[in-house]
């Protein structure tokens, strides 16, 4: 997939976009994962998103949930916390940055 010009979640034009694997790399060797997804899927199913959106995704959704429930753009974008943050940050200028704290439930 070619790198787009805007974050695929908040649609801001930012200088640096990061690759978000819809099937987390830490889960690629998982047996369930191997049954559900082809080798190409785990390597090519990615989104190009800004750092703020990327940090938010990993703060509100665990790796296991990402693999199991949010492995497509549509599903991830529909997550209430992801959608709320994307809508909010989408109104901010390109140079606006924010620190996102990790959820306590995901730290354990």
Short mmCIF file of the C-alpha atoms (twelve columns), coordinates in Angstrom:
data_MODEL
# 
_entry.id   MODEL 
# 
loop_
_atom_site.group_PDB 
_atom_site.id 
_atom_site.type_symbol 
_atom_site.label_atom_id 
_atom_site.label_alt_id 
_atom_site.label_comp_id 
_atom_site.label_asym_id 
_atom_site.label_seq_id 
_atom_site.Cartn_x 
_atom_site.Cartn_y 
_atom_site.Cartn_z 
_atom_site.pdbx_PDB_model_num 
ATOM 1   C CA . UNK A 1   0.000   0.000   0.000  1 
ATOM 2   C CA . UNK A 2   1.289   3.427   -0.891 1 
ATOM 3   C CA . UNK A 3   1.736   6.003   1.836  1 
ATOM 4   C CA . UNK A 4   -1.156  8.490   1.746  1 
ATOM 5   C CA . UNK A 5   -0.800  12.230  2.286  1 
ATOM 6   C CA . UNK A 6   -3.120  12.319  5.329  1 
ATOM 7   C CA . UNK A 7   -3.638  10.327  8.510  1 
ATOM 8   C CA . UNK A 8   -6.178  7.661   7.684  1 
ATOM 9   C CA . UNK A 9   -7.989  8.116   11.013 1 
ATOM 10  C CA . UNK A 10  -8.109  11.872  11.671 1 
ATOM 11  C CA . UNK A 11  -7.456  12.967  8.060  1 
ATOM 12  C CA . UNK A 12  -4.894  15.613  9.070  1 
ATOM 13  C CA . UNK A 13  -2.040  16.307  6.688  1 
ATOM 14  C CA . UNK A 14  1.018   15.715  8.839  1 
ATOM 15  C CA . UNK A 15  4.660   15.471  7.863  1 
ATOM 16  C CA . UNK A 16  5.275   12.123  9.552  1 
ATOM 17  C CA . UNK A 17  2.885   9.183   9.357  1 
ATOM 18  C CA . UNK A 18  3.464   5.880   11.122 1 
ATOM 19  C CA . UNK A 19  2.481   2.390   10.019 1 
ATOM 20  C CA . UNK A 20  -0.132  0.753   12.206 1 
ATOM 21  C CA . UNK A 21  -0.433  -2.989  11.701 1 
ATOM 22  C CA . UNK A 22  -4.103  -3.924  11.906 1 
ATOM 23  C CA . UNK A 23  -2.947  -7.379  12.956 1 
ATOM 24  C CA . UNK A 24  -0.293  -6.529  15.572 1 
ATOM 25  C CA . UNK A 25  3.185   -7.845  14.842 1 
ATOM 26  C CA . UNK A 26  3.350   -9.292  18.354 1 
ATOM 27  C CA . UNK A 27  0.407   -11.520 17.419 1 
ATOM 28  C CA . UNK A 28  1.698   -12.758 14.027 1 
ATOM 29  C CA . UNK A 29  2.881   -16.103 15.400 1 
ATOM 30  C CA . UNK A 30  -0.311  -16.751 17.382 1 
ATOM 31  C CA . UNK A 31  -1.979  -20.055 16.336 1 
ATOM 32  C CA . UNK A 32  -5.452  -18.506 16.095 1 
ATOM 33  C CA . UNK A 33  -4.016  -15.716 13.991 1 
ATOM 34  C CA . UNK A 34  -2.388  -18.169 11.575 1 
ATOM 35  C CA . UNK A 35  -5.740  -19.910 11.053 1 
ATOM 36  C CA . UNK A 36  -7.679  -16.700 10.432 1 
ATOM 37  C CA . UNK A 37  -5.239  -14.639 8.380  1 
ATOM 38  C CA . UNK A 38  -3.012  -15.411 5.442  1 
ATOM 39  C CA . UNK A 39  0.685   -14.573 5.554  1 
ATOM 40  C CA . UNK A 40  0.174   -11.587 3.252  1 
ATOM 41  C CA . UNK A 41  -2.649  -10.243 5.447  1 
ATOM 42  C CA . UNK A 42  -0.515  -9.964  8.557  1 
ATOM 43  C CA . UNK A 43  2.233   -8.158  6.662  1 
ATOM 44  C CA . UNK A 44  0.215   -5.884  4.409  1 
ATOM 45  C CA . UNK A 45  -2.898  -5.009  6.391  1 
ATOM 46  C CA . UNK A 46  -1.695  -1.635  7.674  1 
ATOM 47  C CA . UNK A 47  -2.896  1.938   8.147  1 
ATOM 48  C CA . UNK A 48  -0.847  5.090   7.812  1 
ATOM 49  C CA . UNK A 49  -1.702  7.235   10.823 1 
ATOM 50  C CA . UNK A 50  -0.238  10.185  12.703 1 
ATOM 51  C CA . UNK A 51  1.677   9.633   15.944 1 
ATOM 52  C CA . UNK A 52  -1.156  11.045  18.085 1 
ATOM 53  C CA . UNK A 53  -3.737  8.652   16.604 1 
ATOM 54  C CA . UNK A 54  -1.282  5.738   16.808 1 
ATOM 55  C CA . UNK A 55  -0.581  6.397   20.489 1 
ATOM 56  C CA . UNK A 56  -4.301  6.708   21.179 1 
ATOM 57  C CA . UNK A 57  -5.123  3.399   19.463 1 
ATOM 58  C CA . UNK A 58  -2.580  1.552   21.599 1 
ATOM 59  C CA . UNK A 59  -3.754  3.372   24.741 1 
ATOM 60  C CA . UNK A 60  -7.394  2.322   24.374 1 
ATOM 61  C CA . UNK A 61  -7.219  -1.084  22.652 1 
ATOM 62  C CA . UNK A 62  -5.041  -4.054  23.658 1 
ATOM 63  C CA . UNK A 63  -2.990  -6.007  21.124 1 
ATOM 64  C CA . UNK A 64  -5.264  -9.017  21.569 1 
ATOM 65  C CA . UNK A 65  -8.379  -6.889  20.973 1 
ATOM 66  C CA . UNK A 66  -6.765  -5.324  17.898 1 
ATOM 67  C CA . UNK A 67  -6.155  -8.774  16.417 1 
ATOM 68  C CA . UNK A 68  -9.525  -10.219 17.386 1 
ATOM 69  C CA . UNK A 69  -11.996 -7.329  17.072 1 
ATOM 70  C CA . UNK A 70  -10.380 -4.353  15.306 1 
ATOM 71  C CA . UNK A 71  -8.403  -5.856  12.414 1 
ATOM 72  C CA . UNK A 72  -9.931  -3.692  9.676  1 
ATOM 73  C CA . UNK A 73  -9.979  0.055   9.136  1 
ATOM 74  C CA . UNK A 74  -13.763 0.152   9.423  1 
ATOM 75  C CA . UNK A 75  -13.840 -1.692  12.746 1 
ATOM 76  C CA . UNK A 76  -10.999 0.341   14.251 1 
ATOM 77  C CA . UNK A 77  -12.413 3.674   13.077 1 
ATOM 78  C CA . UNK A 78  -15.803 2.718   14.590 1 
ATOM 79  C CA . UNK A 79  -14.336 2.062   18.063 1 
ATOM 80  C CA . UNK A 80  -15.977 4.771   20.242 1 
ATOM 81  C CA . UNK A 81  -12.739 5.976   21.884 1 
ATOM 82  C CA . UNK A 82  -10.770 5.930   18.633 1 
ATOM 83  C CA . UNK A 83  -13.548 7.754   16.795 1 
ATOM 84  C CA . UNK A 84  -13.947 10.379  19.532 1 
ATOM 85  C CA . UNK A 85  -10.201 11.091  19.611 1 
ATOM 86  C CA . UNK A 86  -9.878  11.143  15.807 1 
ATOM 87  C CA . UNK A 87  -12.777 13.580  15.495 1 
ATOM 88  C CA . UNK A 88  -11.245 15.828  18.156 1 
ATOM 89  C CA . UNK A 89  -7.648  15.834  16.917 1 
ATOM 90  C CA . UNK A 90  -8.831  16.177  13.324 1 
ATOM 91  C CA . UNK A 91  -9.774  19.765  14.138 1 
ATOM 92  C CA . UNK A 92  -6.254  20.609  15.353 1 
ATOM 93  C CA . UNK A 93  -3.436  22.002  13.191 1 
ATOM 94  C CA . UNK A 94  -0.788  19.731  11.705 1 
ATOM 95  C CA . UNK A 95  1.808   20.878  14.238 1 
ATOM 96  C CA . UNK A 96  -0.421  20.102  17.230 1 
ATOM 97  C CA . UNK A 97  0.950   17.252  19.313 1 
ATOM 98  C CA . UNK A 98  -0.356  15.558  22.408 1 
ATOM 99  C CA . UNK A 99  0.882   12.979  24.874 1 
ATOM 100 C CA . UNK A 100 -1.489  10.059  25.292 1 
ATOM 101 C CA . UNK A 101 -1.450  8.145   28.572 1 
ATOM 102 C CA . UNK A 102 -1.761  4.381   28.516 1 
ATOM 103 C CA . UNK A 103 -4.906  3.018   30.059 1 
ATOM 104 C CA . UNK A 104 -4.374  1.321   33.403 1 
ATOM 105 C CA . UNK A 105 -6.263  -1.776  32.246 1 
ATOM 106 C CA . UNK A 106 -3.791  -2.245  29.375 1 
ATOM 107 C CA . UNK A 107 -0.658  -1.908  31.553 1 
ATOM 108 C CA . UNK A 108 -1.238  -5.146  33.416 1 
# 
